[in-house]
Amino acid sequence: MKKHLLALSAAAVLLAPQAVGAEGFALNEWSAEGMAMGGARMFAENDAANLAYNPASMTKVKGEAFKVSATYLSPHGKYKTYGKNTNVPNTEAATAGTCPMVPSENEGFQESGHNRVHPGWVPGSYYVRQINDKEWVGMGIWSRFGMVSQFEAGSLPGTNSTSAKLNGLSLGVNYAKKMDKKWTASLGAEVNYVGLQVDKSPLLATIGTRDVFGHVHVEGESYALGWNAAANYTFDDKNEIGVVYRSKVKHSMEADYDAAMGSYGNPVGDAYGVVTLPESVMIGYNHKFNDKTRVELNGTWTRWSRYGALNMYMDGGMGAIMQQLQGTPGSFSEKNWEDGWRYAIGIEHKLSDKYSLLGGIAYDESAIPEYPEIGADFMVPTGRRITYTIGGQYHDKDQTLALAIGWMDVGDLDIAGQHDAYDHAEMYDSYTKMVSISYQRNF
C-alpha cells in the first residue's frame, strides 16, 4: 500500500501546479468518464474517481485502484461595452496606457473585443482501497472551483478585471462502509487550496479624449477545511439512488499587491480578503436497463448566495488611492449571486467486454441575476451553461483508459457599468472546448 500512496503523492505534486479553472467557477470535469457523462457519474462500477463524484460508491471498487485524469479546457467569448458618448477607444493605443477616441457608428457603443483566455488543465488523481467486505478508504486530489479570464491591457473591461485567476485544489480523504445489503455510506474531510491572482487597470483620469489607466496586481493563497457525507440506497439490481453533501469552505486570504498608478505613485503592500466557497447537495438516480446499458440522472443544488463578494482590502497608500478613485479601500467586487441547480443525464453502454461508449448532457442555471444592479462582472464572465459530451472507454481486469470530448455553450451576460469607464457591457458568443483523458490501474 505504501508504494501506491507514494505514487499518488507524486502524481499530485506534478498535477497541482497546472490546476486551471474554466470560465465558469464551478468545475465538474473530474475524470474522462465523468465528463463524457455530463457529470452524471455517481454509481460507476470499479472507478476510483467515485471518490470525487460520490464517495459512497467507493464500495463498488474491487481491491485497490489508482487513477489519474487530466482535462483540457479552452474558453472563448466576445464582449461589447456601451457608454454615454459615441466614441470608441483604440485598444492598440490603449496598451500603451492612453486611449485615443475615434467615432462610433453605433450610438453609445464604445469598444468590442474578446476574452483572451489561455487554455488550461484540470487535474485529478485518486486512490481507493478495499479493507474488507464492508469497509473502504480513499484519498485524492481534484479541482472543485476555478476560473480564469483575461482581457487586453488598456481595454475597458480591464478597469474591472484585466486578468483573474482562481486555482482551486481539494485534497480529500474518505471512509465508506456497506451498512447492509441496501445502504452504503461515506464520511470524509477536505483540505481546500485556493490561489488567487487579480490584475486590473483602474481609470485614473480622462485628459481631453485620452483615457489614462493605472495597473494593480494582487496575488495570494489560502488553505481551509471542509467535510462531506454521502449515502446510497439500492432498491433492487436495477435501481439505485444517492445523495452527496459538501460543506461550505471559508477562506481568509493574505495577499501582496504592487501597483503603477501614474501621478499617484507606485505603492506596494499587503492585502486581505475573505471568500466563502458554497456548500452543495447532489442527488442522483441510476437505472440499469440490462447488463450492457445504464442511465444516470442527477441534480446539484449549490448555495451560490454564500459567494457574496470577492473583496480585497489594501493597506498603505493603495487603499487610500482606491478610496479616492472608486470609493472603496481596495479591489471590491460585489456578486449578489443566487442559489441554483445543475441538471445532468449520462448514458453508459457496453459495446463488448472491453469497450464502452458514454454520452451526456448537462444544464447549469446561471447564479448571476439576469438584470443585475451588481453581481455580473468581467472577473467571472459567464451565464447559463449547456454542455454536450461524448467519450469512449477501454477496460480489462488490470486497467482502464478513457477519452472524452465536449462542447460547452455559455449564455450571454449583461454587465453593469464600472465607475466612469462604461455604462454597461455584454458578453456573447461564449463557449468552451473540452478534451479529457483518464487512466486507472487496478491492483
C-alpha positions in Angstrom: 0.0 0.0 0.0 2.9 2.4 0.8 4.2 2.4 -2.8 0.7 3.1 -4.1 0.3 6.1 -1.7 3.7 7.4 -2.8 2.6 7.1 -6.4 -0.5 9.1 -5.6 1.6 11.8 -3.9 4.0 12.1 -6.8 1.2 12.4 -9.3 -0.5 15.1 -7.1 2.8 17.1 -6.9 3.1 17.0 -10.7 -0.5 17.9 -11.4 -1.1 20.6 -8.8 0.7 23.5 -10.4 -1.3 23.0 -13.6 -4.7 23.4 -12.0 -6.5 26.0 -14.0 -10.3 26.5 -14.0 -12.6 27.2 -16.8 -14.5 30.4 -17.5 -17.2 29.3 -15.0 -16.1 28.9 -11.4 -17.7 25.5 -10.6 -15.9 22.5 -12.1 -17.3 19.0 -12.7 -14.7 17.5 -15.0 -13.0 15.2 -12.5 -12.4 12.3 -14.9 -12.8 11.5 -18.6 -15.7 9.1 -17.9 -17.4 11.7 -15.7 -17.0 14.4 -18.3 -18.3 12.1 -21.0 -21.5 11.5 -19.0 -22.0 15.2 -18.3 -21.0 14.8 -14.7 -23.8 12.3 -14.0 -21.5 9.5 -12.8 -22.4 8.8 -9.2 -22.8 5.0 -9.5 -19.9 3.8 -11.7 -18.6 0.2 -11.2 -14.9 -0.2 -10.1 -14.0 3.5 -10.7 -11.6 5.2 -8.3 -13.0 8.6 -9.3 -16.1 7.8 -7.4 -14.2 9.5 -4.5 -15.0 12.8 -6.3 -18.4 12.2 -7.7 -19.9 10.1 -4.9 -17.7 8.7 -2.2 -20.5 6.3 -1.0 -19.9 4.4 -4.3 -16.3 3.7 -3.4 -17.8 0.4 -2.2 -18.1 -0.6 -5.9 -14.3 -0.7 -6.2 -12.8 -4.2 -6.1 -9.4 -4.5 -4.3 -7.3 -1.4 -5.0 -7.4 1.2 -7.8 -5.3 4.2 -8.7 -6.5 6.7 -11.3 -5.1 9.9 -12.9 -7.1 12.3 -15.1 -6.4 15.5 -17.0 -9.0 17.7 -18.7 -8.0 20.4 -21.2 -10.3 23.5 -21.3 -10.3 26.2 -23.9 -12.8 29.0 -23.2 -13.7 31.8 -25.6 -16.0 34.8 -25.6 -16.7 38.2 -27.0 -17.7 41.5 -25.4 -19.1 45.0 -26.1 -19.1 48.0 -23.9 -21.5 50.9 -24.1 -21.3 54.5 -22.7 -22.9 57.9 -22.8 -20.8 59.1 -25.7 -20.5 57.8 -29.2 -16.7 57.3 -29.1 -14.8 54.1 -29.1 -11.3 53.6 -27.6 -8.5 52.4 -29.8 -7.3 49.3 -27.9 -3.9 49.1 -29.7 -3.0 52.5 -28.4 -4.6 51.7 -25.1 -2.0 49.1 -24.4 0.5 52.0 -24.0 -1.6 53.4 -21.2 -3.6 56.0 -23.0 -6.7 55.6 -25.1 -7.4 57.9 -28.1 -11.1 58.0 -29.1 -12.5 57.5 -32.6 -16.1 57.9 -33.8 -18.5 55.0 -33.5 -21.3 54.2 -35.9 -23.5 52.8 -33.1 -24.9 55.2 -30.6 -23.5 54.5 -27.1 -21.1 51.8 -28.4 -17.6 52.2 -27.0 -15.5 49.1 -27.5 -15.5 45.4 -28.6 -13.1 42.6 -28.1 -12.8 39.1 -26.7 -11.8 37.1 -23.6 -8.1 36.3 -24.2 -8.1 33.2 -22.1 -5.1 30.8 -22.2 -6.2 27.2 -22.2 -5.6 25.2 -19.0 -5.7 21.8 -17.4 -7.9 20.4 -14.6 -6.1 17.6 -12.8 -7.5 14.6 -10.9 -5.8 11.7 -9.1 -7.5 9.1 -6.9 -6.6 6.1 -4.8 -9.2 3.7 -3.3 -8.5 0.6 -1.3 -10.9 -2.1 -0.1 -10.1 -3.0 3.6 -12.6 -5.9 3.9 -16.0 -6.9 2.7 -17.7 -3.9 4.3 -15.1 -1.1 4.5 -13.2 1.1 2.0 -10.8 4.1 2.3 -9.9 6.6 -0.4 -7.9 9.7 -1.0 -7.5 12.0 -3.9 -6.8 15.5 -5.4 -9.1 17.2 -7.8 -10.4 20.7 -8.5 -13.9 21.8 -7.5 -13.6 25.5 -8.1 -11.6 27.5 -10.6 -11.8 30.4 -13.0 -9.6 32.3 -15.5 -10.4 35.4 -17.6 -8.2 37.8 -19.4 -8.7 40.9 -21.4 -6.5 43.3 -23.4 -4.4 45.6 -21.3 -5.9 49.1 -21.5 -9.3 47.8 -22.7 -12.4 49.0 -20.8 -13.1 45.6 -19.2 -9.6 45.9 -17.7 -10.9 48.7 -15.4 -12.9 45.9 -13.7 -10.5 43.0 -14.4 -7.7 42.7 -16.8 -6.9 39.2 -15.6 -8.5 37.0 -12.9 -7.3 33.5 -11.9 -8.6 31.3 -9.1 -6.8 28.0 -9.0 -8.5 25.6 -6.6 -7.5 22.1 -5.4 -9.1 19.8 -3.0 -7.3 17.1 -1.1 -9.9 14.6 0.1 -9.8 11.6 2.4 -13.0 9.4 2.8 -14.1 6.3 4.6 -17.0 4.3 3.2 -18.9 1.3 4.6 -21.6 -1.1 3.5 -24.2 -0.8 6.2 -26.3 -3.7 4.9 -27.4 -5.1 1.6 -29.3 -1.9 0.8 -27.3 1.0 2.3 -23.8 2.3 1.9 -22.5 5.5 3.5 -19.3 7.6 3.5 -17.8 10.4 5.6 -14.8 12.5 4.6 -12.6 15.5 5.2 -11.2 18.0 2.7 -8.3 20.4 2.6 -9.2 23.1 0.1 -6.5 25.2 -1.5 -7.1 28.5 -3.3 -4.6 30.5 -5.2 -5.9 33.9 -6.4 -4.4 36.4 -8.8 -6.2 39.6 -9.9 -5.0 42.3 -12.2 -7.0 45.4 -13.1 -6.4 48.8 -14.8 -8.3 51.5 -13.0 -9.2 54.6 -14.9 -7.1 57.4 -13.4 -8.2 60.3 -15.5 -9.6 61.5 -18.8 -7.5 64.2 -20.4 -9.4 65.6 -23.4 -10.1 62.5 -25.4 -7.4 60.4 -23.8 -8.1 57.9 -21.0 -5.2 57.2 -18.6 -5.0 53.9 -16.9 -3.1 52.5 -13.9 -2.3 48.9 -13.0 -2.9 46.9 -9.8 -1.7 43.3 -9.3 -2.9 41.3 -6.3 -1.7 37.7 -5.6 -2.3 35.4 -2.6 -3.2 31.9 -1.4 -5.2 30.2 1.3 -5.9 26.8 2.8 -9.2 25.9 4.6 -11.0 22.8 5.8 -14.3 21.3 4.7 -16.2 18.0 5.0 -18.6 15.8 3.1 -21.1 13.0 3.6 -22.7 10.6 1.2 -25.2 7.7 1.1 -26.6 5.3 -1.4 -29.7 3.1 -1.3 -30.2 0.1 -3.6 -33.9 -0.7 -4.4 -33.0 -3.8 -6.5 -30.4 -4.9 -9.0 -31.6 -2.2 -11.5 -32.4 0.9 -9.4 -30.3 2.9 -7.0 -30.4 6.4 -5.5 -27.7 8.5 -3.8 -27.1 11.9 -2.2 -23.8 13.8 -1.5 -23.4 16.8 0.7 -20.3 19.0 0.6 -19.8 21.7 3.2 -19.0 25.4 2.7 -15.3 26.3 2.9 -14.4 29.7 4.3 -11.0 31.2 3.1 -9.2 34.0 4.9 -6.6 35.1 2.4 -3.5 37.1 2.9 -2.0 38.6 -0.3 0.5 41.0 -1.7 -0.1 43.8 -4.1 2.0 46.1 -6.3 0.8 48.9 -8.4 1.7 51.5 -11.1 -0.7 54.4 -10.6 0.9 57.3 -12.7 1.0 60.5 -10.7 -0.3 58.7 -7.6 2.9 56.7 -7.4 3.8 53.0 -7.3 2.7 51.7 -4.0 3.3 48.1 -2.7 1.9 46.4 0.4 -0.4 43.8 1.9 -4.0 42.9 1.1 -6.6 40.8 2.9 -9.8 39.2 1.9 -12.4 36.6 2.9 -14.1 34.3 0.4 -16.7 31.6 1.3 -17.0 28.8 -1.3 -20.5 27.5 -1.1 -21.9 24.2 0.1 -23.8 21.8 -2.3 -26.1 18.9 -2.4 -26.0 16.3 -5.2 -28.9 13.9 -5.7 -28.7 11.1 -8.2 -30.6 8.1 -9.6 -29.2 5.1 -11.5 -31.2 2.7 -13.7 -29.8 -0.4 -15.4 -31.8 -1.4 -18.5 -29.8 -4.6 -18.8 -26.2 -5.8 -18.3 -25.0 -3.5 -21.1 -26.8 -0.2 -20.7 -27.5 2.1 -17.8 -28.6 5.7 -17.4 -27.9 8.2 -14.6 -29.8 11.3 -13.7 -28.6 13.9 -11.2 -29.2 17.4 -9.9 -26.8 19.5 -7.9 -28.0 22.4 -5.8 -25.3 25.0 -4.9 -25.8 27.8 -2.3 -24.2 30.4 -4.5 -25.6 33.1 -2.3 -22.6 32.3 0.1 -20.4 33.8 -2.6 -21.4 37.3 -1.7 -18.3 39.2 -2.8 -14.7 38.9 -3.9 -13.2 41.9 -1.9 -9.5 42.5 -1.2 -8.7 45.3 1.3 -5.4 47.0 0.8 -3.3 48.7 3.4 -0.9 51.6 3.0 -1.1 54.0 0.0 -3.1 51.8 -2.3 -6.1 51.7 -0.1 -6.2 55.5 0.1 -5.8 55.8 -3.7 -8.6 53.3 -4.5 -10.8 55.0 -1.9 -10.3 58.3 -3.8 -10.7 56.8 -7.3 -13.5 54.3 -6.7 -14.9 54.9 -3.2 -13.6 51.6 -1.7 -10.2 50.9 0.0 -9.3 48.1 -2.3 -10.4 45.8 -5.1 -14.1 45.3 -4.4 -16.5 43.1 -6.4 -20.0 42.5 -5.1 -21.6 39.3 -6.5 -25.2 39.3 -5.4 -25.4 35.7 -6.8 -28.4 33.4 -6.3 -28.7 29.8 -5.3 -29.1 27.5 -8.3 -29.2 24.0 -9.8 -27.2 21.9 -12.2 -29.0 19.1 -14.0 -27.3 16.2 -15.9 -28.1 13.0 -17.7 -25.5 10.4 -18.6 -25.6 7.1 -20.5 -23.1 4.2 -20.5 -23.4 1.4 -23.0 -21.0 -1.6 -23.1 -20.2 -2.4 -26.8 -18.3 -5.5 -25.7 -16.4 -7.0 -22.8 -13.6 -4.4 -23.3 -15.2 -1.3 -24.9 -17.9 1.1 -23.7 -19.5 4.2 -25.2 -20.5 7.1 -22.9 -22.5 10.3 -23.5 -24.1 13.1 -21.6 -25.7 16.5 -21.4 -25.8 19.0 -18.6 -27.6 22.3 -17.9 -26.2 24.8 -15.4 -28.5 27.6 -14.2 -26.8 31.0 -14.1 -26.2 32.1 -10.5 -25.9 35.7 -11.7 -29.2 37.7 -11.8 -30.5 38.3 -15.3 -30.6 42.1 -14.9 -28.2 42.8 -12.0 -27.5 46.1 -10.4 -24.4 44.4 -9.1 -23.1 40.9 -9.4 -22.1 40.4 -13.1 -18.6 41.5 -13.9 -15.6 40.6 -16.1 -13.9 38.5 -13.4 -16.4 35.6 -13.9 -17.9 36.4 -17.3 -20.3 33.5 -17.7 -24.0 32.9 -17.9 -26.0 29.7 -18.0 -24.2 26.7 -19.4 -25.3 23.8 -21.6 -22.6 21.1 -22.0 -22.7 18.3 -24.6 -20.2 15.4 -24.2 -19.3 12.0 -25.6 -16.5 9.5 -24.8 -15.2 6.0 -25.0 -13.6 3.6 -22.6 -11.3 0.6 -22.9 -11.2 -1.7 -19.8 -9.9 -5.1 -18.7 -9.2 -6.7 -15.3 -5.9 -4.7 -14.8 -6.6 -1.2 -16.3 -9.0 1.3 -17.8 -8.3 4.0 -20.4 -10.9 6.6 -21.3 -11.1 9.6 -23.7 -13.8 12.2 -23.9 -14.6 15.4 -25.8 -17.1 18.1 -25.0 -18.6 21.5 -26.0 -20.0 24.0 -23.5 -22.4 26.6 -24.8 -22.2 29.6 -22.5 -25.1 32.0 -22.3 -24.9 35.8 -22.8 -24.3 38.0 -19.8 -25.3 41.7 -19.1 -22.7 43.5 -17.0 -23.3 46.7 -15.0 -21.2 49.8 -15.5 -17.8 50.1 -13.9 -17.4 53.6 -12.3 -16.8 56.1 -15.1 -15.4 53.7 -17.7 -18.6 52.4 -19.2 -22.4 52.4 -18.5 -22.9 48.7 -19.2 -21.4 45.8 -21.2 -22.4 42.4 -22.5 -20.6 39.1 -23.1 -21.8 37.0 -26.0 -20.8 34.1 -28.3 -19.1 32.4 -25.4 -18.2 28.7 -25.4 -15.6 26.2 -24.1 -14.0 23.3 -25.9 -13.0 20.3 -23.7 -10.9 17.2 -24.0 -10.2 14.7 -21.2 -8.2 11.6 -20.7 -8.1 9.2 -17.7 -6.1 6.1 -16.8 -6.8 3.7 -14.0 -4.7 0.8 -12.7 -6.3 -2.0 -10.7 -4.3 -4.0 -8.1 
